[in-house]
Amino acid sequence: MQSKIVGKHAQHKKLESNILQISQEAKAMKKQYSDVIDATVGMLHHEEGNVFSYKVVRELLNNLSDAETYHYASVRGTKKFSEGVFNWVFGKHADMLRKHFKYSVIPTTGGSGAISNTFYNFNDFNQKVLLPNHYWSPYKNFAMEANIDLETYLMYDEDFKFNLKDFKEKAFGLAKEQGRLCLLLNDPCNNPTGLCMTIEDWKEVIKIINEVKKTGVPVILIHDIAYIDYQMTSTELSRDIFSTYIDLDPEILVVVVFSGSKTFSLYGFRVGAQIGISKSQDAIDNFVRVGDYSVRGRFSSVSQPGMSIIEKIFNENEYKEKFENELTIGRKLLKDRAIKFIEEAEKNDLEILPYCGGFFISILTKNKNIFKDLVEDHVFIIPMPGLIRIAISSLPISDIPELVRKIKKHI
């Protein structure tokens, strides 16, 4: 007789590291002490502490019609939403991709929904997804919820560059072991490290997965681009990595993960997209078939007002220009903090992992009590295996010198 109230498959479920919970603890301590430094929140904030919200987003939100606000959204969204997302994500490479590939765009509940759906639909139960050893911790939750697991390779080689050698070894090993290769690359601006792969790295990755495909196993590449609009380079240059897609094996499926949360600061609206790309029409037909089913079966459809706002910005020049101007301000805010943090780290001989953009900077540590030590010093960061993650996205520049000094003290 079954004596447990939850199902057998759910016995393991327990959030071990809750980033949101740590952030709440930091806010609570801030109410007691004025010197608390909170470097946990992965949302872009102004210097005075308010969320960096886009005026054009607020303007559009306040002027949506009842239908654009209250009606159920369709599972597939609209063509304007899909084509607008596609054009924004791929920029000057969009026409090349349309010419050489089949594609489809499925609206999802943020980038998280896109990843969760892909994990569930493109792996057999008990298989593993390949990703680097430094990764955003909720990927593990998405995997367990999909009845799969994660396999990692070393992200960095001895020169702190992307470790193509270990990637290749693990990719072939996993493909041979389970007859499938599903891999996830969070690039550019990896969360938590800030690493950006080079075009040469991407060319080599595609060569490797093409070789894997030639062994006769299905290959699915999940490309999480959540922070692509916050790279230290221009938004145009950040998209040059997509030029490497042209060399993909005809039967490989790429699922590009778009996050409206990061691009528009629409964190609470939960709007994102899965963009399926392949030279194979059959691969895209299957992508659409299972994707539509999972959207309807798991969360019904996406936020209607969120999609309405994004659709207008991507398709109406007046709003798009306003958004791009505001994005420039947000990018500069983040870049100034990154430059200051790097300068202070150099002054204090604090070694950080290579950073080229995104909301986070990370530092390797062997101190297993680093989180507790820093909290006692009124500093909150996010501890991860072998490193600490600092959210510069919400960190006032004035806090950075003291933060670096205290991290150096305990690292």
C-alpha positions as CSV (number, residue, x, y, z in Angstrom):
1,M,0.0,0.0,0.0
2,Q,1.3,3.5,-0.9
3,S,1.6,5.5,2.3
4,K,3.1,8.8,0.8
5,I,0.8,11.6,0.0
6,V,2.9,12.6,-3.1
7,G,3.7,10.4,-6.0
8,K,6.8,8.3,-6.1
9,H,8.3,10.4,-8.9
10,A,8.0,13.5,-6.7
11,Q,9.7,12.2,-3.6
12,H,13.0,13.8,-4.5
13,K,11.6,17.4,-5.0
14,K,13.1,20.0,-2.7
15,L,14.6,23.3,-3.6
16,E,18.2,23.2,-2.1
17,S,19.4,26.6,-3.3
18,N,16.7,29.2,-3.7
19,I,18.0,32.3,-5.3
20,L,14.8,34.2,-4.6
21,Q,14.8,33.2,-1.0
22,I,18.4,34.5,-0.5
23,S,17.3,37.8,-2.1
24,Q,14.5,38.0,0.4
25,E,16.9,37.4,3.3
26,A,19.1,40.2,2.0
27,K,16.1,42.6,1.8
28,A,15.1,41.7,5.4
29,M,18.6,42.5,6.7
30,K,18.7,45.8,4.8
31,K,15.8,46.9,6.9
32,Q,17.9,46.4,10.0
33,Y,21.3,47.6,8.9
34,S,22.3,50.4,6.6
35,D,25.5,48.8,5.4
36,V,24.1,45.7,3.8
37,I,25.2,45.0,0.2
38,D,22.8,43.0,-1.8
39,A,24.5,41.5,-4.9
40,T,21.8,38.8,-5.5
41,V,19.1,40.2,-7.7
42,G,19.3,39.2,-11.4
43,M,17.2,42.2,-12.6
44,L,18.5,45.4,-14.0
45,H,18.1,48.3,-11.4
46,H,18.7,52.0,-11.5
47,E,21.4,53.4,-9.2
48,E,18.8,54.5,-6.6
49,G,17.5,51.0,-6.4
50,N,14.3,51.0,-8.6
51,V,13.9,48.4,-11.3
52,F,15.1,49.6,-14.7
53,S,11.7,49.7,-16.4
54,Y,11.3,51.0,-20.0
55,K,9.1,54.1,-20.4
56,V,7.9,52.8,-23.8
57,V,6.8,49.5,-22.2
58,R,4.8,51.4,-19.5
59,E,3.3,53.7,-22.2
60,L,2.1,50.8,-24.2
61,L,0.9,48.9,-21.2
62,N,-1.3,51.8,-20.1
63,N,-2.8,52.1,-23.6
64,L,-3.6,48.5,-24.5
65,S,-7.1,47.7,-25.5
66,D,-9.3,45.4,-23.5
67,A,-8.7,42.6,-26.1
68,E,-4.9,43.2,-25.9
69,T,-5.1,43.0,-22.1
70,Y,-7.7,40.6,-20.9
71,H,-8.4,38.1,-23.7
72,Y,-6.8,34.7,-23.7
73,A,-3.8,34.6,-26.0
74,S,-3.6,31.9,-28.7
75,V,-1.1,29.1,-28.1
76,R,0.9,30.3,-31.1
77,G,0.6,34.0,-30.5
78,T,0.4,36.1,-33.7
79,K,2.5,36.2,-36.8
80,K,3.6,39.7,-36.0
81,F,4.9,38.6,-32.6
82,S,6.7,35.6,-34.1
83,E,8.3,37.5,-36.9
84,G,9.2,40.4,-34.7
85,V,11.0,38.1,-32.2
86,F,12.8,36.3,-35.0
87,N,14.0,39.6,-36.6
88,W,15.1,41.0,-33.2
89,V,16.9,37.9,-32.1
90,F,18.9,37.3,-35.3
91,G,19.3,40.9,-36.5
92,K,21.2,41.1,-39.8
93,H,21.4,37.3,-40.0
94,A,17.6,36.9,-40.1
95,D,17.3,36.9,-43.9
96,M,20.1,34.3,-44.2
97,L,18.4,32.0,-41.8
98,R,15.1,32.4,-43.6
99,K,16.8,31.5,-46.9
100,H,18.6,28.4,-45.7
101,F,16.5,27.1,-42.8
102,K,12.9,26.1,-41.8
103,Y,11.8,27.7,-38.6
104,S,8.9,28.3,-36.2
105,V,8.4,30.4,-33.1
106,I,6.4,29.2,-30.1
107,P,5.6,31.7,-27.3
108,T,6.5,30.4,-23.8
109,T,6.3,31.5,-20.2
110,G,9.7,33.3,-20.3
111,G,12.9,31.7,-21.3
112,S,12.3,29.2,-18.5
113,G,9.2,27.9,-20.2
114,A,11.1,27.4,-23.4
115,I,13.9,25.5,-21.8
116,S,11.5,23.4,-19.7
117,N,9.5,22.4,-22.7
118,T,12.6,21.5,-24.7
119,F,14.1,19.4,-22.0
120,Y,10.8,17.5,-21.7
121,N,10.1,16.9,-25.4
122,F,13.6,16.2,-26.8
123,N,14.9,13.6,-24.4
124,D,13.9,10.1,-23.3
125,F,13.2,9.8,-19.6
126,N,16.4,9.2,-17.6
127,Q,18.6,10.6,-20.3
128,K,21.0,13.6,-19.8
129,V,21.4,17.1,-21.3
130,L,25.0,18.2,-21.8
131,L,26.1,21.7,-20.4
132,P,29.1,23.3,-18.8
133,N,29.9,22.8,-15.2
134,H,29.1,26.4,-14.4
135,Y,25.4,26.9,-15.1
136,W,22.3,28.6,-13.9
137,S,21.0,26.4,-11.1
138,P,17.3,26.2,-12.2
139,Y,18.4,24.2,-15.2
140,K,18.7,21.3,-12.7
141,N,15.1,21.8,-11.6
142,F,13.9,21.9,-15.2
143,A,15.7,18.7,-15.9
144,M,14.4,16.8,-12.8
145,E,10.8,18.0,-13.7
146,A,11.3,16.5,-17.1
147,N,12.5,13.2,-15.7
148,I,16.0,13.7,-17.0
149,D,19.4,14.7,-15.6
150,L,22.4,16.8,-16.5
151,E,25.9,15.9,-17.6
152,T,28.7,18.5,-17.4
153,Y,32.0,19.2,-19.0
154,L,34.6,21.7,-17.8
155,M,33.7,25.2,-19.1
156,Y,37.3,26.5,-19.0
157,D,40.6,25.2,-20.3
158,E,43.9,26.1,-18.6
159,D,43.8,29.5,-20.2
160,F,40.3,30.2,-19.1
161,K,38.9,29.9,-22.6
162,F,36.0,27.7,-23.7
163,N,37.1,24.1,-23.2
164,L,36.5,22.6,-26.6
165,K,38.6,19.5,-25.8
166,D,36.4,18.5,-22.8
167,F,33.3,19.5,-24.6
168,K,34.1,17.2,-27.5
169,E,35.0,14.3,-25.3
170,K,31.8,14.5,-23.2
171,A,29.6,15.1,-26.3
172,F,30.8,11.9,-28.0
173,G,30.7,10.0,-24.8
174,L,27.1,11.0,-24.0
175,A,25.9,10.4,-27.6
176,K,27.4,6.9,-27.5
177,E,25.9,6.1,-24.1
178,Q,22.3,7.2,-24.8
179,G,21.9,7.4,-28.5
180,R,21.1,11.1,-28.4
181,L,22.9,14.4,-27.8
182,C,20.9,17.2,-26.4
183,L,23.1,20.1,-25.3
184,L,22.6,23.5,-23.9
185,L,24.8,26.6,-24.4
186,N,24.0,29.8,-22.5
187,D,25.8,32.3,-24.7
188,P,26.7,35.1,-25.0
189,C,27.0,36.4,-21.4
190,N,26.8,33.1,-19.6
191,N,24.9,33.0,-16.3
192,P,26.8,32.9,-13.9
193,T,30.2,33.6,-15.3
194,G,29.8,36.3,-18.0
195,L,31.8,34.2,-20.5
196,C,31.2,34.9,-24.2
197,M,32.2,32.3,-26.7
198,T,34.0,33.5,-29.8
199,I,32.9,32.9,-33.4
200,E,35.8,30.4,-33.6
201,D,34.5,28.6,-30.6
202,W,31.1,28.4,-32.2
203,K,32.5,27.1,-35.5
204,E,34.3,24.3,-33.6
205,V,31.2,23.4,-31.6
206,I,29.2,23.1,-34.8
207,K,31.9,20.9,-36.3
208,I,31.8,18.7,-33.3
209,I,28.0,18.3,-33.2
210,N,28.0,17.7,-37.0
211,E,30.5,14.8,-36.4
212,V,28.2,13.5,-33.7
213,K,25.2,13.6,-36.0
214,K,27.2,11.6,-38.6
215,T,27.3,8.7,-36.1
216,G,23.5,8.4,-36.6
217,V,22.1,9.9,-33.4
218,P,19.7,12.8,-33.1
219,V,21.3,16.1,-32.1
220,I,19.4,19.0,-30.4
221,L,21.2,22.2,-29.6
222,I,19.5,24.5,-27.1
223,H,20.9,28.0,-27.4
224,D,19.9,30.2,-24.4
225,I,20.5,33.8,-25.4
226,A,18.8,35.4,-22.4
227,Y,21.5,38.1,-22.0
228,I,22.4,38.8,-25.7
229,D,21.3,42.4,-25.5
230,Y,23.7,43.1,-22.6
231,Q,27.0,42.1,-24.0
232,M,29.9,44.6,-23.7
233,T,30.0,44.8,-27.5
234,S,27.3,46.3,-29.7
235,T,24.0,44.5,-30.1
236,E,24.8,44.0,-33.8
237,L,28.2,42.3,-33.1
238,S,26.7,40.1,-30.4
239,R,24.6,38.4,-33.1
240,D,27.5,37.5,-35.4
241,I,27.7,34.1,-33.7
242,F,24.5,33.2,-35.7
243,S,26.5,33.3,-38.9
244,T,28.0,30.0,-37.8
245,Y,24.6,28.2,-38.0
246,I,25.0,28.0,-41.8
247,D,27.3,25.0,-41.4
248,L,24.9,22.9,-39.3
249,D,24.2,19.4,-40.4
250,P,20.8,19.4,-42.3
251,E,19.1,17.2,-39.6
252,I,20.2,19.0,-36.4
253,L,17.5,20.9,-34.6
254,V,18.5,24.2,-32.9
255,V,16.1,25.6,-30.2
256,V,17.0,29.3,-29.5
257,V,15.6,30.5,-26.2
258,F,14.4,34.2,-26.1
259,S,13.7,35.9,-22.8
260,G,11.3,38.9,-22.8
261,S,12.1,39.2,-19.1
262,K,15.7,40.3,-19.7
263,T,15.3,42.2,-23.0
264,F,12.3,44.3,-21.8
265,S,12.5,44.1,-18.0
266,L,9.1,42.3,-18.2
267,Y,10.2,39.9,-15.5
268,G,6.7,39.4,-14.0
269,F,4.9,39.0,-17.3
270,R,6.6,35.7,-18.1
271,V,7.0,36.1,-21.9
272,G,9.6,34.3,-23.9
273,A,9.9,32.1,-27.0
274,Q,11.2,28.9,-28.4
275,I,12.6,29.4,-31.8
276,G,13.1,26.1,-33.7
277,I,15.6,26.2,-36.6
278,S,16.6,23.3,-38.8
279,K,17.3,22.6,-42.5
280,S,14.9,19.7,-42.0
281,Q,11.2,20.4,-42.5
282,D,10.5,17.1,-40.6
283,A,12.4,18.4,-37.6
284,I,10.5,21.6,-37.5
285,D,7.1,19.8,-38.0
286,N,8.0,17.7,-34.9
287,F,9.1,20.8,-33.0
288,V,5.8,22.5,-33.7
289,R,3.7,19.4,-32.9
290,V,5.2,18.7,-29.5
291,G,5.7,22.4,-28.7
292,D,2.1,23.4,-29.2
293,Y,0.9,20.4,-27.2
294,S,3.1,21.2,-24.3
295,V,2.2,24.8,-24.2
296,R,-1.5,23.9,-24.1
297,G,-1.0,21.0,-21.7
298,R,1.3,22.8,-19.2
299,F,0.4,26.5,-19.0
300,S,-2.3,27.0,-21.7
301,S,-0.9,30.1,-23.3
302,V,1.3,33.1,-22.6
303,S,0.6,36.5,-21.0
304,Q,-1.6,38.4,-23.6
305,P,-0.5,41.9,-22.5
306,G,3.1,40.9,-22.5
307,M,2.9,39.6,-26.0
308,S,0.9,42.6,-27.1
309,I,3.6,45.0,-25.9
310,I,6.5,43.0,-27.5
311,E,4.6,42.7,-30.8
312,K,4.0,46.5,-31.0
313,I,7.7,47.4,-30.1
314,F,9.1,45.0,-32.7
315,N,6.7,46.0,-35.5
316,E,6.1,49.8,-35.1
317,N,9.1,52.0,-35.8
318,E,8.0,54.7,-33.3
319,Y,8.0,52.3,-30.4
320,K,11.1,50.4,-31.5
321,E,13.2,53.5,-31.8
322,K,12.1,54.6,-28.3
323,F,12.9,51.1,-26.9
324,E,16.4,51.0,-28.6
325,N,17.2,54.4,-27.1
326,E,16.3,53.3,-23.6
327,L,18.1,50.0,-24.1
328,T,21.3,52.0,-24.8
329,I,20.9,53.7,-21.4
330,G,20.4,50.3,-19.6
331,R,23.4,48.8,-21.4
332,K,25.6,51.7,-20.3
333,L,24.4,51.4,-16.7
334,L,25.4,47.8,-16.7
335,K,28.7,48.4,-18.5
336,D,29.7,51.2,-16.1
337,R,29.2,48.8,-13.1
338,A,31.2,46.0,-14.8
339,I,34.1,48.4,-15.6
340,K,34.1,49.6,-12.0
341,F,34.0,46.1,-10.6
342,I,36.9,45.0,-12.8
343,E,39.0,48.1,-11.8
344,E,38.4,47.4,-8.1
345,A,39.2,43.7,-8.5
346,E,42.5,44.6,-10.1
347,K,43.3,47.1,-7.2
348,N,42.6,44.4,-4.6
349,D,44.3,41.5,-6.5
350,L,41.0,39.7,-6.7
351,E,40.8,37.3,-9.7
352,I,37.5,37.2,-11.4
353,L,36.4,34.8,-14.2
354,P,36.6,36.3,-17.7
355,Y,33.6,38.7,-18.2
356,C,32.3,40.1,-21.5
357,G,28.7,41.0,-20.6
358,G,25.5,40.1,-18.8
359,F,24.1,40.6,-15.4
360,F,26.7,38.6,-13.4
361,I,30.4,38.4,-12.5
362,S,31.8,35.3,-10.8
363,I,34.8,34.5,-8.7
364,L,36.2,31.0,-8.0
365,T,36.6,30.1,-4.3
366,K,37.6,27.1,-2.2
367,N,36.0,28.5,0.9
368,K,33.0,26.3,1.6
369,N,31.7,28.7,4.2
370,I,32.0,31.8,1.9
371,F,28.2,32.5,1.9
372,K,28.0,32.4,5.7
373,D,31.2,34.5,6.1
374,L,29.9,37.2,3.8
375,V,26.5,37.3,5.4
376,E,28.2,37.9,8.8
377,D,29.9,40.8,7.0
378,H,26.5,42.1,5.7
379,V,27.1,41.0,2.2
380,F,24.8,38.8,0.1
381,I,25.9,36.9,-3.0
382,I,24.7,33.7,-4.6
383,P,26.9,30.7,-3.8
384,M,27.3,28.1,-6.5
385,P,29.6,25.0,-6.7
386,G,33.2,26.3,-6.7
387,L,32.3,30.0,-7.1
388,I,30.3,32.9,-6.0
389,R,28.0,34.9,-8.3
390,I,27.7,38.7,-8.0
391,A,24.7,40.3,-9.7
392,I,26.1,43.6,-11.0
393,S,22.7,44.2,-12.6
394,S,21.2,45.5,-9.4
395,L,24.4,46.7,-7.6
396,P,24.9,50.4,-7.2
397,I,28.4,51.6,-8.2
398,S,28.9,53.1,-4.8
399,D,28.7,49.6,-3.2
400,I,31.3,48.1,-5.4
401,P,34.6,49.1,-3.7
402,E,33.4,47.8,-0.3
403,L,31.9,44.7,-1.8
404,V,35.2,43.8,-3.6
405,R,37.2,44.5,-0.4
406,K,35.0,42.1,1.7
407,I,35.0,39.4,-1.0
408,K,38.8,39.6,-1.1
409,K,38.8,39.2,2.7
410,H,36.8,35.9,2.7
411,I,37.5,34.4,-0.7
